[in-house]
Amino acid sequence: MVLSGVRWDFLWQRHQTLATLFAAAGHPTVFVETTGLSTPRPSVGSLRKVARRVSGPRLRDAAGGVRVHAPLALPPTGGPFGVFRRLNSRFLVPRAVGELRGVLGGERPLVVAYPPTRTTIELALGLSPRLLLYDCSDEYAAFPGAPEDLVRTERELILRSEVVTCTSPRLLGRVRKLRPDAKLLGPGVEYERFAAVRGVGPPGPPEVCYFGDLGPERISVGVLSGLAKAGFRVRVLGEVRGTARSLLKLPNVRYRGVVAHRDLPRALAGVGAFVLPYRENALTGGISPAKLYECLATGLPTLATRLPALEAIIDEGLVYGAQSTAQYVGALRGLGRTESAARVAARRERARENSWERVFERLREVLCPGPKRR
């Protein structure tokens, strides 16, 4: 049972991948779509999402043998006078628990929890899991609009869970103050699919690529626009949000739209380098980019901001570190001197070591019931 922080049809990431791997390993798996982290701003898009959740089926079958449950829940922020939480606790969470127990048929599930909200905790405990895993993958308290008590509810989830994993060294260091037994479990890659990418581009400066969610909170739009203005072709794949959409007006930017994860390797054909120009702030300090090993599996040069999770791999020379537009431009223009067959092979080998199959095996090794903390 995966209590996810995203919808099943959202940008494909760790939540959906692990659910698919559990199902492929023969475990009946239910992916519970997000119950929210903040109160969404009123908009046509948010109203459509609410309408789909209310009118759509509670349970449906998805690819890979996963069953997807769409619970009805109000935002975990509390709302006016705490009414959201009271309604969740008294009516909506018990209803969702009842629906999920019906799917389980009396079995006590292994529960993998993501957003550490009051709603997630109530759902998890209501299912009476045989084992509760908190997979800490973000600095949730830094998200705009997150519940005011999220630090406290995350602490509760950390202490209640039998197993705690973290996706980056920064998150692990923070969590180990409460749980010295927490384990590092970073991102993975579908290695064979991304190793097949061929980055043969036209003569001249390489076409650089950024793929994934592109929002101004995490990604430096200034670096991407600076590369385009410096003469590089910039290929962008994924949803572009807010003020970042100004990037799409530049003549050297090639926007390919949102690409399904299964089609991503084909959409990357012909690029010459990848750029991961993360901003340095509270939101990004704890992340280990999910796309890192996807980039490395191609063997192509990858340039990235020196986030804490990337320092070691930058120091090893597998990723080029850059902190400013000028440094990105300089590194890209110097690739003819710095690239080598050995570097390409080392990138591919590091990605192979972090295939999702190997990451999943590491997870299975740590999923041993510990002392009860309820």
Contacts in CASP RR format, 6 or more apart in sequence:
PFRMAT RR
TARGET T0000
AUTHOR 0000-0000-0000
METHOD contacts of the structure
MODEL  1
MVLSGVRWDFLWQRHQTLATLFAAAGHPTVFVETTGLSTPRPSVGSLRKV
ARRVSGPRLRDAAGGVRVHAPLALPPTGGPFGVFRRLNSRFLVPRAVGEL
RGVLGGERPLVVAYPPTRTTIELALGLSPRLLLYDCSDEYAAFPGAPEDL
VRTERELILRSEVVTCTSPRLLGRVRKLRPDAKLLGPGVEYERFAAVRGV
GPPGPPEVCYFGDLGPERISVGVLSGLAKAGFRVRVLGEVRGTARSLLKL
PNVRYRGVVAHRDLPRALAGVGAFVLPYRENALTGGISPAKLYECLATGL
PTLATRLPALEAIIDEGLVYGAQSTAQYVGALRGLGRTESAARVAARRER
ARENSWERVFERLREVLCPGPKRR
1 29 0 8 1.000
1 30 0 8 1.000
1 32 0 8 1.000
1 100 0 8 1.000
1 104 0 8 1.000
1 109 0 8 1.000
1 110 0 8 1.000
1 111 0 8 1.000
1 112 0 8 1.000
1 127 0 8 1.000
1 129 0 8 1.000
2 15 0 8 1.000
2 18 0 8 1.000
2 19 0 8 1.000
2 22 0 8 1.000
2 29 0 8 1.000
2 30 0 8 1.000
2 31 0 8 1.000
2 32 0 8 1.000
2 111 0 8 1.000
2 112 0 8 1.000
2 114 0 8 1.000
3 32 0 8 1.000
3 35 0 8 1.000
3 111 0 8 1.000
3 112 0 8 1.000
3 113 0 8 1.000
3 114 0 8 1.000
3 115 0 8 1.000
3 120 0 8 1.000
3 123 0 8 1.000
3 124 0 8 1.000
4 15 0 8 1.000
4 16 0 8 1.000
4 19 0 8 1.000
4 31 0 8 1.000
4 32 0 8 1.000
4 33 0 8 1.000
4 34 0 8 1.000
4 114 0 8 1.000
5 15 0 8 1.000
5 33 0 8 1.000
5 34 0 8 1.000
5 35 0 8 1.000
5 36 0 8 1.000
5 37 0 8 1.000
5 114 0 8 1.000
5 115 0 8 1.000
6 13 0 8 1.000
6 15 0 8 1.000
6 16 0 8 1.000
6 33 0 8 1.000
6 34 0 8 1.000
7 33 0 8 1.000
7 34 0 8 1.000
8 16 0 8 1.000
8 31 0 8 1.000
8 33 0 8 1.000
8 62 0 8 1.000
8 66 0 8 1.000
8 68 0 8 1.000
11 212 0 8 1.000
11 213 0 8 1.000
11 238 0 8 1.000
11 239 0 8 1.000
11 261 0 8 1.000
12 260 0 8 1.000
12 261 0 8 1.000
13 290 0 8 1.000
14 135 0 8 1.000
14 137 0 8 1.000
14 167 0 8 1.000
14 187 0 8 1.000
14 290 0 8 1.000
15 31 0 8 1.000
15 114 0 8 1.000
16 31 0 8 1.000
16 66 0 8 1.000
17 188 0 8 1.000
17 356 0 8 1.000
18 112 0 8 1.000
18 135 0 8 1.000
18 360 0 8 1.000
18 363 0 8 1.000
19 29 0 8 1.000
19 31 0 8 1.000
19 66 0 8 1.000
20 29 0 8 1.000
20 63 0 8 1.000
20 64 0 8 1.000
20 65 0 8 1.000
20 66 0 8 1.000
21 356 0 8 1.000
21 357 0 8 1.000
21 360 0 8 1.000
22 29 0 8 1.000
23 29 0 8 1.000
23 64 0 8 1.000
23 65 0 8 1.000
23 66 0 8 1.000
24 64 0 8 1.000
25 360 0 8 1.000
25 364 0 8 1.000
27 110 0 8 1.000
28 67 0 8 1.000
29 65 0 8 1.000
29 66 0 8 1.000
29 67 0 8 1.000
30 66 0 8 1.000
30 67 0 8 1.000
30 68 0 8 1.000
30 69 0 8 1.000
30 100 0 8 1.000
30 103 0 8 1.000
30 104 0 8 1.000
30 109 0 8 1.000
31 62 0 8 1.000
31 66 0 8 1.000
31 67 0 8 1.000
31 68 0 8 1.000
31 69 0 8 1.000
32 69 0 8 1.000
32 71 0 8 1.000
32 96 0 8 1.000
32 100 0 8 1.000
32 123 0 8 1.000
33 68 0 8 1.000
33 69 0 8 1.000
33 70 0 8 1.000
33 71 0 8 1.000
34 115 0 8 1.000
35 71 0 8 1.000
35 73 0 8 1.000
35 76 0 8 1.000
35 115 0 8 1.000
35 117 0 8 1.000
35 119 0 8 1.000
35 120 0 8 1.000
35 123 0 8 1.000
36 73 0 8 1.000
36 75 0 8 1.000
36 76 0 8 1.000
36 115 0 8 1.000
36 117 0 8 1.000
36 119 0 8 1.000
37 75 0 8 1.000
37 76 0 8 1.000
37 115 0 8 1.000
37 117 0 8 1.000
37 140 0 8 1.000
37 143 0 8 1.000
37 145 0 8 1.000
37 146 0 8 1.000
37 147 0 8 1.000
38 75 0 8 1.000
38 77 0 8 1.000
38 143 0 8 1.000
38 144 0 8 1.000
38 145 0 8 1.000
38 146 0 8 1.000
38 147 0 8 1.000
39 75 0 8 1.000
39 77 0 8 1.000
39 79 0 8 1.000
39 84 0 8 1.000
39 145 0 8 1.000
40 46 0 8 1.000
40 49 0 8 1.000
40 75 0 8 1.000
53 70 0 8 1.000
53 72 0 8 1.000
54 72 0 8 1.000
56 70 0 8 1.000
57 70 0 8 1.000
58 69 0 8 1.000
58 70 0 8 1.000
58 71 0 8 1.000
58 72 0 8 1.000
58 99 0 8 1.000
59 67 0 8 1.000
59 68 0 8 1.000
59 69 0 8 1.000
59 70 0 8 1.000
59 99 0 8 1.000
59 103 0 8 1.000
60 67 0 8 1.000
60 68 0 8 1.000
60 70 0 8 1.000
61 67 0 8 1.000
61 68 0 8 1.000
62 68 0 8 1.000
67 103 0 8 1.000
69 96 0 8 1.000
69 99 0 8 1.000
69 100 0 8 1.000
69 103 0 8 1.000
71 92 0 8 1.000
71 95 0 8 1.000
71 96 0 8 1.000
71 99 0 8 1.000
71 123 0 8 1.000
72 92 0 8 1.000
72 95 0 8 1.000
72 96 0 8 1.000
73 88 0 8 1.000
73 92 0 8 1.000
73 93 0 8 1.000
73 96 0 8 1.000
73 119 0 8 1.000
74 84 0 8 1.000
74 85 0 8 1.000
74 87 0 8 1.000
74 88 0 8 1.000
74 92 0 8 1.000
75 84 0 8 1.000
76 84 0 8 1.000
76 85 0 8 1.000
76 88 0 8 1.000
76 115 0 8 1.000
76 117 0 8 1.000
76 118 0 8 1.000
76 119 0 8 1.000
76 120 0 8 1.000
76 147 0 8 1.000
77 84 0 8 1.000
77 145 0 8 1.000
77 146 0 8 1.000
77 147 0 8 1.000
77 148 0 8 1.000
78 84 0 8 1.000
78 85 0 8 1.000
78 147 0 8 1.000
79 85 0 8 1.000
85 118 0 8 1.000
88 118 0 8 1.000
88 119 0 8 1.000
88 122 0 8 1.000
89 118 0 8 1.000
89 122 0 8 1.000
93 119 0 8 1.000
93 122 0 8 1.000
93 123 0 8 1.000
93 126 0 8 1.000
96 123 0 8 1.000
97 123 0 8 1.000
97 126 0 8 1.000
97 127 0 8 1.000
100 123 0 8 1.000
100 127 0 8 1.000
101 127 0 8 1.000
104 127 0 8 1.000
108 127 0 8 1.000
108 128 0 8 1.000
108 129 0 8 1.000
108 130 0 8 1.000
109 127 0 8 1.000
109 129 0 8 1.000
109 130 0 8 1.000
110 129 0 8 1.000
110 130 0 8 1.000
110 131 0 8 1.000
110 133 0 8 1.000
110 367 0 8 1.000
111 124 0 8 1.000
111 127 0 8 1.000
111 129 0 8 1.000
111 131 0 8 1.000
111 132 0 8 1.000
111 133 0 8 1.000
112 133 0 8 1.000
112 135 0 8 1.000
113 120 0 8 1.000
113 121 0 8 1.000
113 124 0 8 1.000
113 132 0 8 1.000
113 133 0 8 1.000
113 134 0 8 1.000
113 135 0 8 1.000
113 157 0 8 1.000
113 161 0 8 1.000
114 120 0 8 1.000
114 135 0 8 1.000
114 137 0 8 1.000
115 140 0 8 1.000
116 134 0 8 1.000
116 136 0 8 1.000
116 140 0 8 1.000
116 150 0 8 1.000
116 153 0 8 1.000
116 154 0 8 1.000
116 156 0 8 1.000
116 157 0 8 1.000
116 158 0 8 1.000
117 147 0 8 1.000
117 150 0 8 1.000
117 153 0 8 1.000
118 147 0 8 1.000
118 149 0 8 1.000
118 153 0 8 1.000
120 157 0 8 1.000
121 153 0 8 1.000
121 156 0 8 1.000
121 157 0 8 1.000
121 160 0 8 1.000
124 132 0 8 1.000
124 157 0 8 1.000
124 160 0 8 1.000
125 160 0 8 1.000
125 374 0 8 1.000
130 369 0 8 1.000
131 162 0 8 1.000
131 163 0 8 1.000
131 367 0 8 1.000
131 369 0 8 1.000
132 160 0 8 1.000
132 161 0 8 1.000
132 162 0 8 1.000
132 163 0 8 1.000
133 161 0 8 1.000
133 162 0 8 1.000
133 163 0 8 1.000
133 164 0 8 1.000
133 165 0 8 1.000
133 367 0 8 1.000
134 157 0 8 1.000
134 158 0 8 1.000
134 161 0 8 1.000
134 163 0 8 1.000
134 164 0 8 1.000
134 165 0 8 1.000
135 165 0 8 1.000
135 166 0 8 1.000
135 167 0 8 1.000
135 185 0 8 1.000
136 154 0 8 1.000
136 158 0 8 1.000
136 164 0 8 1.000
136 165 0 8 1.000
136 166 0 8 1.000
136 167 0 8 1.000
136 171 0 8 1.000
136 175 0 8 1.000
136 182 0 8 1.000
137 166 0 8 1.000
137 167 0 8 1.000
137 171 0 8 1.000
137 287 0 8 1.000
138 171 0 8 1.000
138 286 0 8 1.000
138 287 0 8 1.000
139 171 0 8 1.000
139 282 0 8 1.000
139 283 0 8 1.000
139 285 0 8 1.000
139 286 0 8 1.000
139 287 0 8 1.000
140 146 0 8 1.000
140 150 0 8 1.000
140 154 0 8 1.000
141 150 0 8 1.000
141 151 0 8 1.000
141 154 0 8 1.000
142 281 0 8 1.000
142 282 0 8 1.000
142 283 0 8 1.000
143 283 0 8 1.000
144 217 0 8 1.000
147 153 0 8 1.000
155 178 0 8 1.000
158 164 0 8 1.000
158 175 0 8 1.000
158 178 0 8 1.000
158 179 0 8 1.000
158 182 0 8 1.000
159 178 0 8 1.000
159 179 0 8 1.000
159 373 0 8 1.000
160 373 0 8 1.000
160 374 0 8 1.000
161 179 0 8 1.000
161 373 0 8 1.000
162 369 0 8 1.000
162 370 0 8 1.000
162 371 0 8 1.000
162 372 0 8 1.000
162 373 0 8 1.000
163 183 0 8 1.000
163 366 0 8 1.000
163 367 0 8 1.000
163 368 0 8 1.000
163 370 0 8 1.000
164 175 0 8 1.000
164 179 0 8 1.000
164 181 0 8 1.000
164 182 0 8 1.000
164 183 0 8 1.000
165 182 0 8 1.000
165 183 0 8 1.000
165 184 0 8 1.000
165 185 0 8 1.000
165 363 0 8 1.000
165 366 0 8 1.000
166 172 0 8 1.000
166 173 0 8 1.000
166 175 0 8 1.000
166 182 0 8 1.000
166 183 0 8 1.000
166 184 0 8 1.000
166 185 0 8 1.000
167 184 0 8 1.000
167 185 0 8 1.000
167 186 0 8 1.000
167 187 0 8 1.000
167 287 0 8 1.000
167 288 0 8 1.000
168 184 0 8 1.000
168 186 0 8 1.000
168 285 0 8 1.000
168 286 0 8 1.000
168 287 0 8 1.000
168 288 0 8 1.000
168 308 0 8 1.000
168 309 0 8 1.000
169 184 0 8 1.000
169 308 0 8 1.000
169 309 0 8 1.000
170 285 0 8 1.000
170 286 0 8 1.000
170 308 0 8 1.000
170 309 0 8 1.000
171 286 0 8 1.000
172 182 0 8 1.000
172 183 0 8 1.000
172 184 0 8 1.000
175 182 0 8 1.000
176 182 0 8 1.000
183 366 0 8 1.000
185 359 0 8 1.000
185 362 0 8 1.000
185 363 0 8 1.000
185 366 0 8 1.000
186 288 0 8 1.000
186 354 0 8 1.000
186 359 0 8 1.000
187 288 0 8 1.000
187 289 0 8 1.000
187 290 0 8 1.000
187 291 0 8 1.000
187 292 0 8 1.000
187 293 0 8 1.000
187 354 0 8 1.000
187 359 0 8 1.000
188 290 0 8 1.000
188 293 0 8 1.000
188 354 0 8 1.000
188 355 0 8 1.000
188 356 0 8 1.000
188 359 0 8 1.000
189 293 0 8 1.000
189 294 0 8 1.000
189 296 0 8 1.000
189 297 0 8 1.000
189 351 0 8 1.000
189 354 0 8 1.000
189 355 0 8 1.000
189 356 0 8 1.000
190 294 0 8 1.000
190 355 0 8 1.000
190 356 0 8 1.000
191 293 0 8 1.000
191 297 0 8 1.000
191 351 0 8 1.000
191 352 0 8 1.000
191 355 0 8 1.000
191 356 0 8 1.000
193 265 0 8 1.000
194 265 0 8 1.000
194 268 0 8 1.000
194 293 0 8 1.000
194 294 0 8 1.000
194 297 0 8 1.000
194 298 0 8 1.000
194 351 0 8 1.000
195 297 0 8 1.000
195 298 0 8 1.000
195 299 0 8 1.000
195 348 0 8 1.000
195 351 0 8 1.000
195 352 0 8 1.000
196 265 0 8 1.000
197 265 0 8 1.000
197 268 0 8 1.000
197 269 0 8 1.000
197 297 0 8 1.000
197 298 0 8 1.000
197 300 0 8 1.000
198 269 0 8 1.000
198 270 0 8 1.000
199 268 0 8 1.000
199 269 0 8 1.000
199 270 0 8 1.000
199 271 0 8 1.000
199 272 0 8 1.000
199 298 0 8 1.000
199 300 0 8 1.000
200 270 0 8 1.000
201 207 0 8 1.000
201 270 0 8 1.000
201 271 0 8 1.000
201 272 0 8 1.000
205 231 0 8 1.000
205 232 0 8 1.000
205 233 0 8 1.000
205 332 0 8 1.000
205 333 0 8 1.000
206 232 0 8 1.000
206 271 0 8 1.000
206 272 0 8 1.000
206 273 0 8 1.000
206 301 0 8 1.000
206 332 0 8 1.000
206 335 0 8 1.000
207 232 0 8 1.000
207 233 0 8 1.000
207 234 0 8 1.000
207 235 0 8 1.000
207 254 0 8 1.000
207 270 0 8 1.000
207 271 0 8 1.000
207 272 0 8 1.000
207 273 0 8 1.000
208 227 0 8 1.000
208 232 0 8 1.000
208 233 0 8 1.000
208 234 0 8 1.000
208 235 0 8 1.000
208 271 0 8 1.000
208 272 0 8 1.000
208 273 0 8 1.000
208 274 0 8 1.000
208 275 0 8 1.000
208 303 0 8 1.000
208 332 0 8 1.000
209 234 0 8 1.000
209 235 0 8 1.000
209 236 0 8 1.000
209 237 0 8 1.000
209 268 0 8 1.000
209 271 0 8 1.000
209 272 0 8 1.000
209 273 0 8 1.000
209 274 0 8 1.000
209 275 0 8 1.000
210 219 0 8 1.000
210 224 0 8 1.000
210 234 0 8 1.000
210 235 0 8 1.000
210 236 0 8 1.000
210 237 0 8 1.000
210 274 0 8 1.000
210 275 0 8 1.000
210 276 0 8 1.000
210 277 0 8 1.000
211 236 0 8 1.000
211 237 0 8 1.000
211 238 0 8 1.000
211 259 0 8 1.000
211 264 0 8 1.000
211 267 0 8 1.000
211 268 0 8 1.000
211 274 0 8 1.000
211 291 0 8 1.000
212 237 0 8 1.000
212 238 0 8 1.000
212 239 0 8 1.000
212 291 0 8 1.000
213 238 0 8 1.000
213 239 0 8 1.000
213 241 0 8 1.000
214 221 0 8 1.000
214 236 0 8 1.000
214 238 0 8 1.000
214 239 0 8 1.000
214 240 0 8 1.000
214 241 0 8 1.000
214 244 0 8 1.000
214 247 0 8 1.000
215 221 0 8 1.000
215 240 0 8 1.000
215 241 0 8 1.000
215 242 0 8 1.000
215 244 0 8 1.000
216 241 0 8 1.000
216 242 0 8 1.000
216 243 0 8 1.000
216 244 0 8 1.000
217 279 0 8 1.000
217 281 0 8 1.000
217 283 0 8 1.000
218 278 0 8 1.000
218 279 0 8 1.000
218 281 0 8 1.000
218 283 0 8 1.000
218 284 0 8 1.000
218 287 0 8 1.000
219 244 0 8 1.000
219 277 0 8 1.000
219 278 0 8 1.000
219 279 0 8 1.000
220 277 0 8 1.000
220 278 0 8 1.000
220 279 0 8 1.000
220 305 0 8 1.000
221 243 0 8 1.000
221 244 0 8 1.000
221 246 0 8 1.000
221 247 0 8 1.000
222 277 0 8 1.000
222 325 0 8 1.000
223 275 0 8 1.000
223 277 0 8 1.000
223 322 0 8 1.000
223 324 0 8 1.000
223 325 0 8 1.000
223 328 0 8 1.000
224 234 0 8 1.000
224 236 0 8 1.000
224 247 0 8 1.000
224 253 0 8 1.000
224 275 0 8 1.000
224 277 0 8 1.000
225 246 0 8 1.000
225 247 0 8 1.000
225 250 0 8 1.000
225 253 0 8 1.000
226 325 0 8 1.000
226 329 0 8 1.000
227 234 0 8 1.000
227 275 0 8 1.000
227 325 0 8 1.000
227 328 0 8 1.000
227 329 0 8 1.000
227 332 0 8 1.000
228 234 0 8 1.000
228 247 0 8 1.000
228 250 0 8 1.000
228 251 0 8 1.000
228 252 0 8 1.000
228 253 0 8 1.000
229 250 0 8 1.000
229 252 0 8 1.000
230 325 0 8 1.000
230 329 0 8 1.000
231 252 0 8 1.000
232 252 0 8 1.000
232 329 0 8 1.000
232 332 0 8 1.000
233 252 0 8 1.000
233 254 0 8 1.000
234 247 0 8 1.000
234 250 0 8 1.000
234 252 0 8 1.000
234 253 0 8 1.000
234 254 0 8 1.000
235 254 0 8 1.000
235 256 0 8 1.000
235 271 0 8 1.000
236 247 0 8 1.000
236 248 0 8 1.000
236 253 0 8 1.000
236 254 0 8 1.000
236 255 0 8 1.000
236 256 0 8 1.000
236 257 0 8 1.000
237 256 0 8 1.000
237 257 0 8 1.000
237 258 0 8 1.000
237 259 0 8 1.000
237 264 0 8 1.000
237 267 0 8 1.000
237 268 0 8 1.000
238 256 0 8 1.000
238 257 0 8 1.000
238 258 0 8 1.000
238 259 0 8 1.000
239 257 0 8 1.000
239 258 0 8 1.000
240 247 0 8 1.000
240 248 0 8 1.000
240 255 0 8 1.000
240 257 0 8 1.000
247 253 0 8 1.000
248 255 0 8 1.000
256 267 0 8 1.000
259 267 0 8 1.000
264 294 0 8 1.000
268 298 0 8 1.000
271 300 0 8 1.000
272 300 0 8 1.000
272 301 0 8 1.000
273 300 0 8 1.000
273 301 0 8 1.000
273 302 0 8 1.000
273 303 0 8 1.000
273 332 0 8 1.000
273 335 0 8 1.000
274 291 0 8 1.000
274 295 0 8 1.000
274 298 0 8 1.000
274 300 0 8 1.000
274 301 0 8 1.000
274 302 0 8 1.000
274 303 0 8 1.000
275 302 0 8 1.000
275 303 0 8 1.000
275 304 0 8 1.000
275 328 0 8 1.000
276 289 0 8 1.000
276 291 0 8 1.000
276 292 0 8 1.000
276 295 0 8 1.000
276 302 0 8 1.000
276 303 0 8 1.000
276 304 0 8 1.000
276 305 0 8 1.000
277 303 0 8 1.000
277 304 0 8 1.000
277 305 0 8 1.000
277 322 0 8 1.000
277 328 0 8 1.000
278 284 0 8 1.000
278 287 0 8 1.000
278 289 0 8 1.000
278 304 0 8 1.000
278 305 0 8 1.000
278 307 0 8 1.000
279 305 0 8 1.000
280 305 0 8 1.000
280 307 0 8 1.000
284 305 0 8 1.000
284 307 0 8 1.000
285 307 0 8 1.000
285 308 0 8 1.000
285 309 0 8 1.000
286 307 0 8 1.000
286 308 0 8 1.000
286 309 0 8 1.000
287 307 0 8 1.000
287 309 0 8 1.000
288 309 0 8 1.000
288 310 0 8 1.000
289 304 0 8 1.000
289 307 0 8 1.000
289 309 0 8 1.000
289 310 0 8 1.000
292 302 0 8 1.000
292 304 0 8 1.000
292 310 0 8 1.000
292 313 0 8 1.000
292 319 0 8 1.000
293 350 0 8 1.000
293 351 0 8 1.000
293 354 0 8 1.000
293 355 0 8 1.000
294 351 0 8 1.000
295 302 0 8 1.000
296 302 0 8 1.000
296 318 0 8 1.000
296 319 0 8 1.000
296 347 0 8 1.000
296 348 0 8 1.000
296 350 0 8 1.000
296 351 0 8 1.000
297 347 0 8 1.000
297 348 0 8 1.000
297 351 0 8 1.000
297 352 0 8 1.000
298 347 0 8 1.000
299 344 0 8 1.000
299 347 0 8 1.000
299 348 0 8 1.000
299 351 0 8 1.000
300 344 0 8 1.000
300 347 0 8 1.000
301 320 0 8 1.000
301 335 0 8 1.000
301 338 0 8 1.000
301 339 0 8 1.000
301 343 0 8 1.000
302 318 0 8 1.000
302 319 0 8 1.000
302 320 0 8 1.000
302 347 0 8 1.000
303 319 0 8 1.000
303 320 0 8 1.000
303 321 0 8 1.000
303 322 0 8 1.000
303 328 0 8 1.000
303 331 0 8 1.000
303 332 0 8 1.000
304 310 0 8 1.000
304 314 0 8 1.000
304 319 0 8 1.000
304 320 0 8 1.000
304 321 0 8 1.000
304 322 0 8 1.000
305 321 0 8 1.000
305 322 0 8 1.000
305 323 0 8 1.000
306 314 0 8 1.000
306 321 0 8 1.000
306 322 0 8 1.000
306 323 0 8 1.000
310 319 0 8 1.000
310 321 0 8 1.000
313 319 0 8 1.000
313 350 0 8 1.000
314 320 0 8 1.000
314 321 0 8 1.000
316 346 0 8 1.000
317 343 0 8 1.000
318 343 0 8 1.000
318 346 0 8 1.000
318 347 0 8 1.000
318 350 0 8 1.000
320 331 0 8 1.000
320 338 0 8 1.000
321 327 0 8 1.000
321 331 0 8 1.000
322 328 0 8 1.000
322 331 0 8 1.000
331 338 0 8 1.000
END
